[in-house]
Amino acid sequence: MTEQSTLPPQPTRSLNQFRILIGEWDMVGTHPLFTSPVPGHSSFEWLREDGLLVWHFNWEPGGPPNAISVIGHDDTVDTCTMLYSDERGVARIYQMTLEDGVWKMWRDSPDFSQRMTSTFSSDNNTIVTHGELSRDGMHWEQDLNVTYTRVI
């Protein structure tokens, strides 16, 4: 019989670059379908230090759906994966990178692709995200834009 380790599972690749997101953020979202900007709140916290990150986002009524995501790393590729699930029952998988103050998320699907590019302010307390969607993989249109402001 082999002796089992008492150590918790360890990440094979670090998500240390996402440490910049840890905390609480106020959000303001704009979208072509909204008549005015919609406020919300996001939080990022470790599920497993440097290995799995949980992202909660909640919007005021009339805005985008509330959702939760788990961000992790496949140890064979450089990009991260985000599992997304929202209150509508929608579940999606996104790819993600965060390098040199630019945070990118994307999803390639034959009839509904999305891409988001986010930039951090010089003090890392504001993030501006520009989102786009495509229904055919060739023509892109505005999707959800979000400004995050650090609370904690």
N, CA, C and O atoms as a GROMACS GRO file, in nm:
protein
  608
    1MET      N    1   0.085  -0.117   0.000
    1MET     CA    2   0.000   0.000   0.000
    1MET      C    3   0.090   0.124   0.000
    1MET      O    4   0.188   0.130   0.074
    2THR      N    5   0.057   0.222  -0.082
    2THR     CA    6   0.138   0.344  -0.088
    2THR      C    7   0.086   0.445   0.013
    2THR      O    8  -0.033   0.451   0.042
    3GLU      N    9   0.177   0.522   0.065
    3GLU     CA   10   0.141   0.625   0.161
    3GLU      C   11   0.090   0.748   0.086
    3GLU      O   12   0.153   0.793  -0.010
    4GLN      N   13  -0.023   0.802   0.127
    4GLN     CA   14  -0.080   0.919   0.061
    4GLN      C   15  -0.023   1.047   0.120
    4GLN      O   16   0.004   1.054   0.240
    5SER      N   17  -0.006   1.145   0.036
    5SER     CA   18   0.045   1.275   0.078
    5SER      C   19  -0.063   1.351   0.153
    5SER      O   20  -0.182   1.340   0.122
    6THR      N   21  -0.022   1.428   0.251
    6THR     CA   22  -0.115   1.513   0.324
    6THR      C   23  -0.121   1.653   0.264
    6THR      O   24  -0.197   1.738   0.310
    7LEU      N   25  -0.040   1.677   0.161
    7LEU     CA   26  -0.042   1.807   0.095
    7LEU      C   27  -0.161   1.816   0.001
    7LEU      O   28  -0.197   1.718  -0.065
    8PRO      N   29  -0.224   1.935  -0.007
    8PRO     CA   30  -0.333   1.952  -0.104
    8PRO      C   31  -0.276   1.950  -0.245
    8PRO      O   32  -0.156   1.970  -0.263
    9PRO      N   33  -0.360   1.926  -0.345
    9PRO     CA   34  -0.313   1.929  -0.483
    9PRO      C   35  -0.245   2.061  -0.515
    9PRO      O   36  -0.292   2.167  -0.473
   10GLN      N   37  -0.135   2.056  -0.587
   10GLN     CA   38  -0.060   2.174  -0.622
   10GLN      C   39  -0.077   2.205  -0.769
   10GLN      O   40  -0.086   2.114  -0.851
   11PRO      N   41  -0.081   2.334  -0.805
   11PRO     CA   42  -0.093   2.369  -0.946
   11PRO      C   43   0.033   2.327  -1.022
   11PRO      O   44   0.144   2.339  -0.971
   12THR      N   45   0.014   2.278  -1.144
   12THR     CA   46   0.129   2.243  -1.227
   12THR      C   47   0.186   2.366  -1.296
   12THR      O   48   0.304   2.370  -1.328
   13ARG      N   49   0.102   2.466  -1.318
   13ARG     CA   50   0.145   2.594  -1.372
   13ARG      C   51   0.079   2.703  -1.290
   13ARG      O   52  -0.038   2.692  -1.254
   14SER      N   53   0.152   2.805  -1.260
   14SER     CA   54   0.101   2.913  -1.176
   14SER      C   55   0.010   3.008  -1.254
   14SER      O   56   0.031   3.033  -1.373
   15LEU      N   57  -0.088   3.058  -1.185
   15LEU     CA   58  -0.172   3.167  -1.237
   15LEU      C   59  -0.132   3.299  -1.172
   15LEU      O   60  -0.213   3.390  -1.159
   16ASN      N   61  -0.006   3.307  -1.131
   16ASN     CA   62   0.043   3.423  -1.059
   16ASN      C   63   0.014   3.555  -1.130
   16ASN      O   64  -0.007   3.657  -1.065
   17GLN      N   65   0.013   3.555  -1.265
   17GLN     CA   66  -0.013   3.679  -1.339
   17GLN      C   67  -0.153   3.735  -1.310
   17GLN      O   68  -0.177   3.854  -1.332
   18PHE      N   69  -0.245   3.650  -1.262
   18PHE     CA   70  -0.381   3.694  -1.232
   18PHE      C   71  -0.395   3.750  -1.091
   18PHE      O   72  -0.503   3.796  -1.053
   19ARG      N   73  -0.288   3.747  -1.014
   19ARG     CA   74  -0.288   3.802  -0.878
   19ARG      C   75  -0.335   3.949  -0.878
   19ARG      O   76  -0.394   3.995  -0.780
   20ILE      N   77  -0.308   4.019  -0.986
   20ILE     CA   78  -0.346   4.160  -1.001
   20ILE      C   79  -0.498   4.179  -0.991
   20ILE      O   80  -0.544   4.288  -0.958
   21LEU      N   81  -0.576   4.074  -1.018
   21LEU     CA   82  -0.722   4.082  -1.015
   21LEU      C   83  -0.783   4.056  -0.878
   21LEU      O   84  -0.898   4.092  -0.854
   22ILE      N   85  -0.708   3.996  -0.788
   22ILE     CA   86  -0.763   3.955  -0.658
   22ILE      C   87  -0.824   4.075  -0.586
   22ILE      O   88  -0.759   4.179  -0.571
   23GLY      N   89  -0.948   4.059  -0.542
   23GLY     CA   90  -1.015   4.164  -0.467
   23GLY      C   91  -1.154   4.192  -0.519
   23GLY      O   92  -1.213   4.110  -0.589
   24GLU      N   93  -1.205   4.308  -0.483
   24GLU     CA   94  -1.340   4.350  -0.516
   24GLU      C   95  -1.335   4.465  -0.616
   24GLU      O   96  -1.251   4.554  -0.605
   25TRP      N   97  -1.426   4.462  -0.714
   25TRP     CA   98  -1.429   4.562  -0.819
   25TRP      C   99  -1.572   4.609  -0.844
   25TRP      O  100  -1.663   4.527  -0.852
   26ASP      N  101  -1.592   4.739  -0.856
   26ASP     CA  102  -1.718   4.791  -0.908
   26ASP      C  103  -1.709   4.787  -1.060
   26ASP      O  104  -1.601   4.804  -1.116
   27MET      N  105  -1.824   4.765  -1.126
   27MET     CA  106  -1.826   4.758  -1.271
   27MET      C  107  -1.932   4.854  -1.325
   27MET      O  108  -2.033   4.882  -1.260
   28VAL      N  109  -1.907   4.903  -1.445
   28VAL     CA  110  -2.007   4.974  -1.522
   28VAL      C  111  -2.002   4.915  -1.662
   28VAL      O  112  -1.897   4.917  -1.727
   29GLY      N  113  -2.116   4.862  -1.708
   29GLY     CA  114  -2.121   4.797  -1.838
   29GLY      C  115  -2.207   4.874  -1.937
   29GLY      O  116  -2.309   4.932  -1.900
   30THR      N  117  -2.164   4.874  -2.063
   30THR     CA  118  -2.244   4.930  -2.170
   30THR      C  119  -2.258   4.825  -2.280
   30THR      O  120  -2.168   4.744  -2.303
   31HIS      N  121  -2.371   4.829  -2.347
   31HIS     CA  122  -2.400   4.731  -2.451
   31HIS      C  123  -2.502   4.796  -2.546
   31HIS      O  124  -2.584   4.875  -2.502
   32PRO      N  125  -2.497   4.763  -2.674
   32PRO     CA  126  -2.594   4.821  -2.768
   32PRO      C  127  -2.740   4.801  -2.728
   32PRO      O  128  -2.826   4.881  -2.767
   33LEU      N  129  -2.772   4.696  -2.652
   33LEU     CA  130  -2.910   4.669  -2.613
   33LEU      C  131  -2.953   4.745  -2.486
   33LEU      O  132  -3.071   4.747  -2.454
   34PHE      N  133  -2.857   4.808  -2.415
   34PHE     CA  134  -2.889   4.880  -2.292
   34PHE      C  135  -2.912   5.027  -2.325
   34PHE      O  136  -2.838   5.086  -2.404
   35THR      N  137  -3.016   5.086  -2.265
   35THR     CA  138  -3.042   5.228  -2.288
   35THR      C  139  -2.948   5.317  -2.208
   35THR      O  140  -2.928   5.433  -2.244
   36SER      N  141  -2.889   5.264  -2.100
   36SER     CA  142  -2.794   5.341  -2.020
   36SER      C  143  -2.694   5.244  -1.957
   36SER      O  144  -2.718   5.124  -1.953
   37PRO      N  145  -2.580   5.296  -1.909
   37PRO     CA  146  -2.482   5.209  -1.844
   37PRO      C  147  -2.542   5.135  -1.724
   37PRO      O  148  -2.628   5.188  -1.653
   38VAL      N  149  -2.495   5.013  -1.703
   38VAL     CA  150  -2.547   4.928  -1.595
   38VAL      C  151  -2.436   4.904  -1.492
   38VAL      O  152  -2.327   4.861  -1.528
   39PRO      N  153  -2.463   4.932  -1.364
   39PRO     CA  154  -2.363   4.905  -1.260
   39PRO      C  155  -2.365   4.759  -1.216
   39PRO      O  156  -2.464   4.688  -1.231
   40GLY      N  157  -2.252   4.718  -1.162
   40GLY     CA  158  -2.240   4.583  -1.109
   40GLY      C  159  -2.121   4.572  -1.017
   40GLY      O  160  -2.056   4.671  -0.983
   41HIS      N  161  -2.092   4.448  -0.977
   41HIS     CA  162  -1.981   4.421  -0.885
   41HIS      C  163  -1.917   4.288  -0.922
   41HIS      O  164  -1.986   4.191  -0.953
   42SER      N  165  -1.784   4.285  -0.918
   42SER     CA  166  -1.708   4.162  -0.943
   42SER      C  167  -1.617   4.135  -0.825
   42SER      O  168  -1.574   4.226  -0.755
   43SER      N  169  -1.587   4.007  -0.805
   43SER     CA  170  -1.485   3.970  -0.707
   43SER      C  171  -1.403   3.855  -0.764
   43SER      O  172  -1.454   3.768  -0.835
   44PHE      N  173  -1.275   3.857  -0.732
   44PHE     CA  174  -1.182   3.751  -0.771
   44PHE      C  175  -1.118   3.698  -0.643
   44PHE      O  176  -1.070   3.775  -0.560
   45GLU      N  177  -1.118   3.565  -0.629
   45GLU     CA  178  -1.056   3.504  -0.512
   45GLU      C  179  -0.997   3.368  -0.551
   45GLU      O  180  -1.045   3.302  -0.643
   46TRP      N  181  -0.895   3.328  -0.480
   46TRP     CA  182  -0.832   3.199  -0.506
   46TRP      C  183  -0.921   3.087  -0.455
   46TRP      O  184  -0.969   3.093  -0.342
   47LEU      N  185  -0.942   2.987  -0.537
   47LEU     CA  186  -1.001   2.861  -0.492
   47LEU      C  187  -0.886   2.773  -0.446
   47LEU      O  188  -0.897   2.702  -0.346
   48ARG      N  189  -0.776   2.777  -0.521
   48ARG     CA  190  -0.650   2.711  -0.486
   48ARG      C  191  -0.541   2.811  -0.520
   48ARG      O  192  -0.525   2.846  -0.637
   49GLU      N  193  -0.467   2.856  -0.422
   49GLU     CA  194  -0.363   2.959  -0.440
   49GLU      C  195  -0.278   2.933  -0.564
   49GLU      O  196  -0.215   2.828  -0.576
   50ASP      N  197  -0.276   3.029  -0.654
   50ASP     CA  198  -0.200   3.025  -0.780
   50ASP      C  199  -0.243   2.914  -0.875
   50ASP      O  200  -0.182   2.897  -0.981
   51GLY      N  201  -0.347   2.837  -0.841
   51GLY     CA  202  -0.387   2.726  -0.925
   51GLY      C  203  -0.526   2.737  -0.986
   51GLY      O  204  -0.545   2.700  -1.101
   52LEU      N  205  -0.622   2.788  -0.910
   52LEU     CA  206  -0.759   2.807  -0.958
   52LEU      C  207  -0.812   2.939  -0.903
   52LEU      O  208  -0.801   2.967  -0.784
   53LEU      N  209  -0.871   3.018  -0.991
   53LEU     CA  210  -0.923   3.149  -0.954
   53LEU      C  211  -1.074   3.150  -0.980
   53LEU      O  212  -1.120   3.105  -1.085
   54VAL      N  213  -1.150   3.203  -0.885
   54VAL     CA  214  -1.295   3.213  -0.899
   54VAL      C  215  -1.331   3.359  -0.922
   54VAL      O  216  -1.285   3.448  -0.851
   55TRP      N  217  -1.415   3.382  -1.023
   55TRP     CA  218  -1.460   3.516  -1.059
   55TRP      C  219  -1.612   3.520  -1.050
   55TRP      O  220  -1.682   3.451  -1.125
   56HIS      N  221  -1.664   3.601  -0.958
   56HIS     CA  222  -1.808   3.623  -0.943
   56HIS      C  223  -1.840   3.758  -1.005
   56HIS      O  224  -1.770   3.856  -0.979
   57PHE      N  225  -1.945   3.767  -1.086
   57PHE     CA  226  -1.991   3.898  -1.128
   57PHE      C  227  -2.141   3.906  -1.120
   57PHE      O  228  -2.214   3.817  -1.164
   58ASN      N  229  -2.185   4.018  -1.062
   58ASN     CA  230  -2.326   4.042  -1.037
   58ASN      C  231  -2.362   4.181  -1.088
   58ASN      O  232  -2.293   4.279  -1.060
   59TRP      N  233  -2.471   4.187  -1.164
   59TRP     CA  234  -2.516   4.311  -1.226
   59TRP      C  235  -2.649   4.353  -1.166
   59TRP      O  236  -2.725   4.271  -1.115
   60GLU      N  237  -2.675   4.483  -1.172
   60GLU     CA  238  -2.806   4.535  -1.133
   60GLU      C  239  -2.911   4.478  -1.229
   60GLU      O  240  -2.877   4.445  -1.343
   61PRO      N  241  -3.037   4.467  -1.186
   61PRO     CA  242  -3.143   4.419  -1.276
   61PRO      C  243  -3.147   4.499  -1.406
   61PRO      O  244  -3.128   4.621  -1.407
   62GLY      N  245  -3.173   4.428  -1.515
   62GLY     CA  246  -3.178   4.492  -1.646
   62GLY      C  247  -3.046   4.492  -1.719
   62GLY      O  248  -3.036   4.540  -1.832
   63GLY      N  249  -2.943   4.438  -1.653
   63GLY     CA  250  -2.811   4.434  -1.715
   63GLY      C  251  -2.776   4.295  -1.762
   63GLY      O  252  -2.864   4.210  -1.780
   64PRO      N  253  -2.648   4.271  -1.783
   64PRO     CA  254  -2.604   4.137  -1.823
   64PRO      C  255  -2.639   4.034  -1.715
   64PRO      O  256  -2.671   4.072  -1.602
   65PRO      N  257  -2.634   3.906  -1.747
   65PRO     CA  258  -2.665   3.803  -1.647
   65PRO      C  259  -2.556   3.794  -1.540
   65PRO      O  260  -2.438   3.815  -1.567
   66ASN      N  261  -2.598   3.761  -1.419
   66ASN     CA  262  -2.503   3.731  -1.312
   66ASN      C  263  -2.437   3.598  -1.344
   66ASN      O  264  -2.500   3.508  -1.401
   67ALA      N  265  -2.309   3.585  -1.307
   67ALA     CA  266  -2.236   3.465  -1.347
   67ALA      C  267  -2.124   3.434  -1.250
   67ALA      O  268  -2.086   3.516  -1.166
   68ILE      N  269  -2.071   3.316  -1.266
   68ILE     CA  270  -1.951   3.272  -1.193
   68ILE      C  271  -1.862   3.200  -1.293
   68ILE      O  272  -1.910   3.129  -1.382
   69SER      N  273  -1.732   3.220  -1.276
   69SER     CA  274  -1.635   3.154  -1.363
   69SER      C  275  -1.521   3.099  -1.278
   69SER      O  276  -1.490   3.152  -1.171
   70VAL      N  277  -1.461   2.992  -1.328
   70VAL     CA  278  -1.341   2.937  -1.267
   70VAL      C  279  -1.232   2.940  -1.372
   70VAL      O  280  -1.249   2.891  -1.483
   71ILE      N  281  -1.118   2.997  -1.334
   71ILE     CA  282  -1.005   3.012  -1.425
   71ILE      C  283  -0.896   2.916  -1.382
   71ILE      O  284  -0.860   2.910  -1.264
   72GLY      N  285  -0.844   2.840  -1.476
   72GLY     CA  286  -0.739   2.744  -1.448
   72GLY      C  287  -0.642   2.734  -1.564
   72GLY      O  288  -0.653   2.806  -1.663
   73HIS      N  289  -0.548   2.642  -1.550
   73HIS     CA  290  -0.441   2.630  -1.649
   73HIS      C  291  -0.424   2.484  -1.689
   73HIS      O  292  -0.412   2.397  -1.603
   74ASP      N  293  -0.422   2.457  -1.817
   74ASP     CA  294  -0.382   2.327  -1.869
   74ASP      C  295  -0.230   2.328  -1.868
   74ASP      O  296  -0.170   2.423  -1.920
   75ASP      N  297  -0.168   2.229  -1.813
   75ASP     CA  298  -0.022   2.234  -1.801
   75ASP      C  299   0.053   2.210  -1.932
   75ASP      O  300   0.176   2.204  -1.932
   76THR      N  301  -0.019   2.195  -2.043
   76THR     CA  302   0.049   2.172  -2.170
   76THR      C  303   0.040   2.291  -2.266
   76THR      O  304   0.099   2.288  -2.374
   77VAL      N  305  -0.033   2.398  -2.228
   77VAL     CA  306  -0.046   2.515  -2.315
   77VAL      C  307  -0.024   2.643  -2.236
   77VAL      O  308  -0.033   2.644  -2.113
   78ASP      N  309   0.005   2.751  -2.307
   78ASP     CA  310   0.032   2.879  -2.240
   78ASP      C  311  -0.094   2.955  -2.201
   78ASP      O  312  -0.092   3.031  -2.104
   79THR      N  313  -0.203   2.935  -2.274
   79THR     CA  314  -0.326   3.007  -2.241
   79THR      C  315  -0.396   2.941  -2.122
   79THR      O  316  -0.375   2.823  -2.093
   80CYS      N  317  -0.478   3.019  -2.055
   80CYS     CA  318  -0.560   2.968  -1.947
   80CYS      C  319  -0.700   2.939  -2.001
   80CYS      O  320  -0.735   2.984  -2.110
   81THR      N  321  -0.776   2.866  -1.925
   81THR     CA  322  -0.913   2.834  -1.961
   81THR      C  323  -1.006   2.888  -1.855
   81THR      O  324  -0.977   2.879  -1.735
   82MET      N  325  -1.118   2.943  -1.898
   82MET     CA  326  -1.219   2.992  -1.806
   82MET      C  327  -1.349   2.919  -1.833
   82MET      O  328  -1.400   2.921  -1.945
   83LEU      N  329  -1.403   2.856  -1.731
   83LEU     CA  330  -1.535   2.793  -1.738
   83LEU      C  331  -1.636   2.893  -1.685
   83LEU      O  332  -1.627   2.935  -1.569
   84TYR      N  333  -1.732   2.930  -1.768
   84TYR     CA  334  -1.830   3.034  -1.738
   84TYR      C  335  -1.968   2.972  -1.726
   84TYR      O  336  -2.004   2.884  -1.804
   85SER      N  337  -2.045   3.016  -1.627
   85SER     CA  338  -2.182   2.971  -1.610
   85SER      C  339  -2.265   3.087  -1.556
   85SER      O  340  -2.225   3.153  -1.461
   86ASP      N  341  -2.383   3.112  -1.617
   86ASP     CA  342  -2.463   3.224  -1.570
   86ASP      C  343  -2.604   3.183  -1.532
   86ASP      O  344  -2.644   3.067  -1.548
   87GLU      N  345  -2.679   3.280  -1.482
   87GLU     CA  346  -2.813   3.255  -1.430
   87GLU      C  347  -2.914   3.214  -1.536
   87GLU      O  348  -3.022   3.167  -1.501
   88ARG      N  349  -2.881   3.230  -1.664
   88ARG     CA  350  -2.970   3.185  -1.772
   88ARG      C  351  -2.954   3.036  -1.800
   88ARG      O  352  -3.034   2.977  -1.872
   89GLY      N  353  -2.849   2.976  -1.742
   89GLY     CA  354  -2.817   2.838  -1.773
   89GLY      C  355  -2.716   2.827  -1.886
   89GLY      O  356  -2.689   2.717  -1.935
   90VAL      N  357  -2.659   2.939  -1.928
   90VAL     CA  358  -2.557   2.940  -2.033
   90VAL      C  359  -2.423   2.899  -1.972
   90VAL      O  360  -2.384   2.949  -1.867
   91ALA      N  361  -2.354   2.808  -2.039
   91ALA     CA  362  -2.220   2.764  -1.997
   91ALA      C  363  -2.128   2.773  -2.117
   91ALA      O  364  -2.161   2.725  -2.226
   92ARG      N  365  -2.012   2.835  -2.098
   92ARG     CA  366  -1.918   2.854  -2.208
   92ARG      C  367  -1.776   2.832  -2.158
   92ARG      O  368  -1.749   2.842  -2.038
   93ILE      N  369  -1.688   2.803  -2.252
   93ILE     CA  370  -1.545   2.791  -2.223
   93ILE      C  371  -1.473   2.899  -2.302
   93ILE      O  372  -1.489   2.911  -2.424
   94TYR      N  373  -1.394   2.978  -2.231
   94TYR     CA  374  -1.315   3.084  -2.292
   94TYR      C  375  -1.166   3.054  -2.274
   94TYR      O  376  -1.127   2.987  -2.179
   95GLN      N  377  -1.086   3.104  -2.365
   95GLN     CA  378  -0.940   3.104  -2.350
   95GLN      C  379  -0.901   3.241  -2.297
   95GLN      O  380  -0.973   3.338  -2.317
   96MET      N  381  -0.787   3.248  -2.228
   96MET     CA  382  -0.752   3.372  -2.162
   96MET      C  383  -0.601   3.386  -2.148
   96MET      O  384  -0.530   3.288  -2.125
   97THR      N  385  -0.554   3.510  -2.162
   97THR     CA  386  -0.415   3.543  -2.131
   97THR      C  387  -0.415   3.674  -2.053
   97THR      O  388  -0.508   3.754  -2.064
   98LEU      N  389  -0.311   3.696  -1.976
   98LEU     CA  390  -0.289   3.824  -1.910
   98LEU      C  391  -0.139   3.848  -1.910
   98LEU      O  392  -0.064   3.785  -1.836
   99GLU      N  393  -0.096   3.942  -1.995
   99GLU     CA  394   0.046   3.972  -2.009
   99GLU      C  395   0.066   4.121  -2.032
   99GLU      O  396  -0.007   4.182  -2.110
  100ASP      N  397   0.166   4.178  -1.965
  100ASP     CA  398   0.205   4.317  -1.987
  100ASP      C  399   0.088   4.414  -1.979
  100ASP      O  400   0.078   4.506  -2.060
  101GLY      N  401  -0.001   4.395  -1.881
  101GLY     CA  402  -0.112   4.486  -1.861
  101GLY      C  403  -0.226   4.472  -1.959
  101GLY      O  404  -0.315   4.556  -1.963
  102VAL      N  405  -0.225   4.364  -2.039
  102VAL     CA  406  -0.334   4.340  -2.133
  102VAL      C  407  -0.394   4.203  -2.102
  102VAL      O  408  -0.324   4.101  -2.102
  103TRP      N  409  -0.524   4.202  -2.077
  103TRP     CA  410  -0.598   4.082  -2.041
  103TRP      C  411  -0.690   4.051  -2.158
  103TRP      O  412  -0.774   4.133  -2.195
  104LYS      N  413  -0.674   3.932  -2.217
  104LYS     CA  414  -0.755   3.893  -2.332
  104LYS      C  415  -0.834   3.767  -2.301
  104LYS      O  416  -0.784   3.674  -2.239
  105MET      N  417  -0.961   3.767  -2.346
  105MET     CA  418  -1.047   3.650  -2.337
  105MET      C  419  -1.111   3.630  -2.473
  105MET      O  420  -1.145   3.728  -2.540
  106TRP      N  421  -1.128   3.505  -2.514
  106TRP     CA  422  -1.193   3.479  -2.641
  106TRP      C  423  -1.255   3.342  -2.642
  106TRP      O  424  -1.218   3.252  -2.567
  107ARG      N  425  -1.352   3.330  -2.732
  107ARG     CA  426  -1.426   3.206  -2.751
  107ARG      C  427  -1.457   3.196  -2.899
  107ARG      O  428  -1.522   3.285  -2.955
  108ASP      N  429  -1.412   3.089  -2.962
  108ASP     CA  430  -1.438   3.067  -3.104
  108ASP      C  431  -1.543   2.958  -3.117
  108ASP      O  432  -1.520   2.843  -3.079
  109SER      N  433  -1.658   2.996  -3.173
  109SER     CA  434  -1.768   2.904  -3.194
  109SER      C  435  -1.828   2.935  -3.330
  109SER      O  436  -1.836   3.052  -3.367
  110PRO      N  437  -1.871   2.835  -3.406
  110PRO     CA  438  -1.919   2.860  -3.543
  110PRO      C  439  -2.027   2.967  -3.556
  110PRO      O  440  -2.028   3.042  -3.653
  111ASP      N  441  -2.118   2.976  -3.459
  111ASP     CA  442  -2.227   3.073  -3.474
  111ASP      C  443  -2.234   3.179  -3.364
  111ASP      O  444  -2.327   3.258  -3.362
  112PHE      N  445  -2.136   3.180  -3.273
  112PHE     CA  446  -2.132   3.286  -3.171
  112PHE      C  447  -1.994   3.292  -3.107
  112PHE      O  448  -1.970   3.229  -3.004
  113SER      N  449  -1.905   3.368  -3.168
  113SER     CA  450  -1.771   3.388  -3.113
  113SER      C  451  -1.767   3.521  -3.038
  113SER      O  452  -1.842   3.614  -3.069
  114GLN      N  453  -1.680   3.527  -2.940
  114GLN     CA  454  -1.663   3.650  -2.862
  114GLN      C  455  -1.515   3.673  -2.838
  114GLN      O  456  -1.435   3.580  -2.833
  115ARG      N  457  -1.479   3.802  -2.824
  115ARG     CA  458  -1.343   3.838  -2.784
  115ARG      C  459  -1.350   3.966  -2.702
  115ARG      O  460  -1.426   4.058  -2.733
  116MET      N  461  -1.270   3.969  -2.598
  116MET     CA  462  -1.263   4.083  -2.509
  116MET      C  463  -1.116   4.118  -2.489
  116MET      O  464  -1.032   4.030  -2.466
  117THR      N  465  -1.085   4.247  -2.497
  117THR     CA  466  -0.951   4.295  -2.469
  117THR      C  467  -0.961   4.399  -2.359
  117THR      O  468  -1.037   4.496  -2.370
  118SER      N  469  -0.883   4.379  -2.254
  118SER     CA  470  -0.886   4.468  -2.138
  118SER      C  471  -0.749   4.527  -2.114
  118SER      O  472  -0.647   4.460  -2.131
  119THR      N  473  -0.747   4.654  -2.075
  119THR     CA  474  -0.620   4.719  -2.041
  119THR      C  475  -0.630   4.775  -1.900
  119THR      O  476  -0.735   4.822  -1.856
  120PHE      N  477  -0.518   4.768  -1.830
  120PHE     CA  478  -0.509   4.816  -1.693
  120PHE      C  479  -0.453   4.957  -1.690
  120PHE      O  480  -0.368   4.994  -1.772
  121SER      N  481  -0.503   5.036  -1.596
  121SER     CA  482  -0.446   5.170  -1.575
  121SER      C  483  -0.306   5.154  -1.516
  121SER      O  484  -0.268   5.046  -1.472
  122SER      N  485  -0.230   5.261  -1.514
  122SER     CA  486  -0.091   5.255  -1.465
  122SER      C  487  -0.084   5.215  -1.318
  122SER      O  488   0.016   5.156  -1.276
  123ASP      N  489  -0.188   5.246  -1.238
  123ASP     CA  490  -0.188   5.207  -1.096
  123ASP      C  491  -0.259   5.073  -1.073
  123ASP      O  492  -0.272   5.030  -0.959
  124ASN      N  493  -0.305   5.008  -1.180
  124ASN     CA  494  -0.373   4.877  -1.176
  124ASN      C  495  -0.506   4.879  -1.101
  124ASN      O  496  -0.554   4.774  -1.059
  125ASN      N  497  -0.565   4.996  -1.082
  125ASN     CA  498  -0.691   5.006  -1.011
  125ASN      C  499  -0.812   5.028  -1.102
  125ASN      O  500  -0.925   5.037  -1.054
  126THR      N  501  -0.789   5.037  -1.231
  126THR     CA  502  -0.897   5.048  -1.329
  126THR      C  503  -0.865   4.956  -1.445
  126THR      O  504  -0.751   4.948  -1.491
  127ILE      N  505  -0.968   4.886  -1.493
  127ILE     CA  506  -0.955   4.800  -1.611
  127ILE      C  507  -1.065   4.841  -1.708
  127ILE      O  508  -1.182   4.852  -1.671
  128VAL      N  509  -1.026   4.864  -1.832
  128VAL     CA  510  -1.125   4.898  -1.935
  128VAL      C  511  -1.128   4.784  -2.035
  128VAL      O  512  -1.026   4.748  -2.094
  129THR      N  513  -1.248   4.726  -2.054
  129THR     CA  514  -1.267   4.610  -2.140
  129THR      C  515  -1.355   4.646  -2.260
  129THR      O  516  -1.461   4.706  -2.245
  130HIS      N  517  -1.308   4.608  -2.376
  130HIS     CA  518  -1.384   4.626  -2.500
  130HIS      C  519  -1.420   4.486  -2.550
  130HIS      O  520  -1.332   4.404  -2.575
  131GLY      N  521  -1.551   4.460  -2.565
  131GLY     CA  522  -1.598   4.329  -2.609
  131GLY      C  523  -1.657   4.334  -2.748
  131GLY      O  524  -1.718   4.433  -2.788
  132GLU      N  525  -1.638   4.224  -2.822
  132GLU     CA  526  -1.695   4.210  -2.955
  132GLU      C  527  -1.753   4.071  -2.971
  132GLU      O  528  -1.712   3.977  -2.903
  133LEU      N  529  -1.850   4.058  -3.063
  133LEU     CA  530  -1.906   3.927  -3.094
  133LEU      C  531  -1.918   3.911  -3.245
  133LEU      O  532  -1.924   4.009  -3.320
  134SER      N  533  -1.920   3.785  -3.287
  134SER     CA  534  -1.936   3.752  -3.429
  134SER      C  535  -2.028   3.632  -3.440
  134SER      O  536  -2.013   3.534  -3.366
  135ARG      N  537  -2.120   3.639  -3.530
  135ARG     CA  538  -2.212   3.528  -3.554
  135ARG      C  539  -2.168   3.442  -3.673
  135ARG      O  540  -2.228   3.337  -3.699
  136ASP      N  541  -2.063   3.486  -3.743
  136ASP     CA  542  -2.015   3.410  -3.859
  136ASP      C  543  -1.863   3.393  -3.862
  136ASP      O  544  -1.810   3.334  -3.956
  137GLY      N  545  -1.793   3.443  -3.761
  137GLY     CA  546  -1.648   3.430  -3.754
  137GLY      C  547  -1.572   3.530  -3.840
  137GLY      O  548  -1.449   3.530  -3.839
  138MET      N  549  -1.643   3.615  -3.914
  138MET     CA  550  -1.576   3.711  -4.001
  138MET      C  551  -1.615   3.856  -3.969
  138MET      O  552  -1.529   3.944  -3.971
  139HIS      N  553  -1.739   3.880  -3.940
  139HIS     CA  554  -1.789   4.014  -3.914
  139HIS      C  555  -1.807   4.032  -3.763
  139HIS      O  556  -1.876   3.954  -3.698
  140TRP      N  557  -1.743   4.135  -3.709
  140TRP     CA  558  -1.746   4.159  -3.565
  140TRP      C  559  -1.826   4.285  -3.535
  140TRP      O  560  -1.821   4.382  -3.610
  141GLU      N  561  -1.899   4.281  -3.423
  141GLU     CA  562  -1.977   4.396  -3.378
  141GLU      C  563  -1.957   4.414  -3.228
  141GLU      O  564  -1.911   4.324  -3.159
  142GLN      N  565  -1.992   4.533  -3.180
  142GLN     CA  566  -1.974   4.564  -3.039
  142GLN      C  567  -2.056   4.468  -2.954
  142GLN      O  568  -2.171   4.437  -2.985
  143ASP      N  569  -1.996   4.424  -2.845
  143ASP     CA  570  -2.063   4.343  -2.744
  143ASP      C  571  -2.052   4.422  -2.614
  143ASP      O  572  -2.054   4.545  -2.616
  144LEU      N  573  -2.041   4.357  -2.504
  144LEU     CA  574  -2.035   4.422  -2.373
  144LEU      C  575  -1.900   4.490  -2.350
  144LEU      O  576  -1.795   4.427  -2.363
  145ASN      N  577  -1.905   4.618  -2.317
  145ASN     CA  578  -1.787   4.692  -2.272
  145ASN      C  579  -1.803   4.713  -2.122
  145ASN      O  580  -1.912   4.742  -2.075
  146VAL      N  581  -1.693   4.698  -2.048
  146VAL     CA  582  -1.700   4.710  -1.902
  146VAL      C  583  -1.581   4.790  -1.852
  146VAL      O  584  -1.469   4.772  -1.900
  147THR      N  585  -1.606   4.879  -1.756
  147THR     CA  586  -1.500   4.945  -1.682
  147THR      C  587  -1.506   4.894  -1.539
  147THR      O  588  -1.609   4.903  -1.474
  148TYR      N  589  -1.394   4.840  -1.491
  148TYR     CA  590  -1.380   4.789  -1.355
  148TYR      C  591  -1.301   4.890  -1.274
  148TYR      O  592  -1.200   4.942  -1.321
  149THR      N  593  -1.347   4.920  -1.152
  149THR     CA  594  -1.274   5.007  -1.062
  149THR      C  595  -1.254   4.932  -0.929
  149THR      O  596  -1.349   4.887  -0.867
  150ARG      N  597  -1.127   4.922  -0.889
  150ARG     CA  598  -1.095   4.845  -0.767
  150ARG      C  599  -1.159   4.910  -0.645
  150ARG      O  600  -1.151   5.031  -0.625
  151VAL      N  601  -1.224   4.826  -0.563
  151VAL     CA  602  -1.281   4.870  -0.437
  151VAL      C  603  -1.187   4.833  -0.324
  151VAL      O  604  -1.158   4.915  -0.237
  152ILE      N  605  -1.141   4.709  -0.325
  152ILE     CA  606  -1.050   4.656  -0.221
  152ILE      C  607  -0.933   4.592  -0.290
  152ILE      O  608  -0.843   4.540  -0.223
   0.00000   0.00000   0.00000
